[in-house]
């Protein structure tokens, strides 16, 4: 109705203004780039088209949920085909345009994993339309303190990543940007990345599928939101709905995170629990988590025990804590006598730790901002992590130094958070090699079991 013969113009208006009741709100520790920072496509479809495909695997079967949209969507025939498996199934849609196709999960389907990131071209065809997606088949679940990938325990050797390009300034916006960041994570020895603190571009999770990296996906429920505002909760649910609907066919994505460092009072817990229930209603095939704080128990002013008892842990599948002992408070050597207790027998991830390090600045390991100080923090924290009973993974903060409006120390930070294992130009710090050696040792020890 709005198209004219000949050339037509499409005008896009973007409003990146922050609001106290928004998600995120006014207080963040990253640079929220303005403008259009995602690829934009104009898609032409027939009147009745394939709106959606959601496909997942459990140990016994693969289930595909297909949705048609349009005037002829109900009672239509749809076909699902995977040519590499010589597999084809057909079903008829119901009155709402949905069809469910179940496939036996026999030995022909290779399981996707970091060691074998096998993807299949899955084709859904209706009378008028065809949709193709590259899908990996794997299972993810928990057993006590273990995370099980395809039924086997997996330890997450991770790193946190902000969506900043590696070899240039600005937001990572392209497939090549995603490849460059994730290949660096692979070179570090990672099998896992925490994509903080907001949904990253589709290029990132599709590249993680291709390269074989497990992923934690998060929405920007972060620090200080208007937690008792129903409109803020609705906006956070919209974030979750959109990222889950976009990425639920990505084998790499194993954890949906509903936030980071929110605190755990009753209002914030009710907000987070509502988000957790929303996640479970949308996708029960993945794990639910959030980056939380543990309660520190002190003796003579020094931490001796961390207790993971944040009330969100009741609904979460995976517990996750951020810890900056030695950087923001206490001495990192205090970790030598620190234990960790948890209120639930669930997997625990050390979701953040680290220190600010200015690349090339050397000195005594007691001097902040030096690479030597960072090496000290990493050595002690990595050693501590090996003694935490039932630890299922770690993701140090962070892969690359990134822009932040909060990091203003002139001559040192200069508007960058310096906790990266590489600097803002992608140049490696000394701690990169230390972490890579640690991950090699962890991988070798687990292989020999």
Secondary structure as UniProt FT lines:
FT   TURN            20..21
FT   STRAND          49..57
FT   STRAND          61..69
FT   TURN            71..72
FT   TURN            74..75
FT   STRAND          77..82
FT   HELIX           83..85
FT   STRAND          87..92
FT   TURN            95..96
FT   STRAND          98..104
FT   TURN            107..108
FT   STRAND          120..125
FT   STRAND          130..135
FT   STRAND          140..143
FT   TURN            144..145
FT   STRAND          146..149
FT   TURN            150..151
FT   STRAND          152..153
FT   STRAND          156..161
FT   HELIX           175..187
FT   TURN            188..189
FT   STRAND          192..195
FT   HELIX           202..211
FT   STRAND          214..218
FT   TURN            227..228
FT   HELIX           230..247
FT   TURN            248..249
FT   TURN            251..252
FT   STRAND          253..260
FT   HELIX           266..282
FT   STRAND          287..292
FT   STRAND          295..299
FT   TURN            300..301
FT   STRAND          302..308
FT   HELIX           311..314
FT   STRAND          318..322
FT   TURN            326..328
FT   HELIX           332..337
FT   STRAND          339..342
FT   STRAND          347..352
FT   TURN            359..360
FT   TURN            365..366
FT   HELIX           371..385
FT   TURN            386..387
FT   TURN            389..390
FT   STRAND          391..396
FT   STRAND          402..403
FT   TURN            405..406
FT   TURN            410..413
FT   STRAND          416..417
FT   TURN            424..425
FT   HELIX           430..447
//
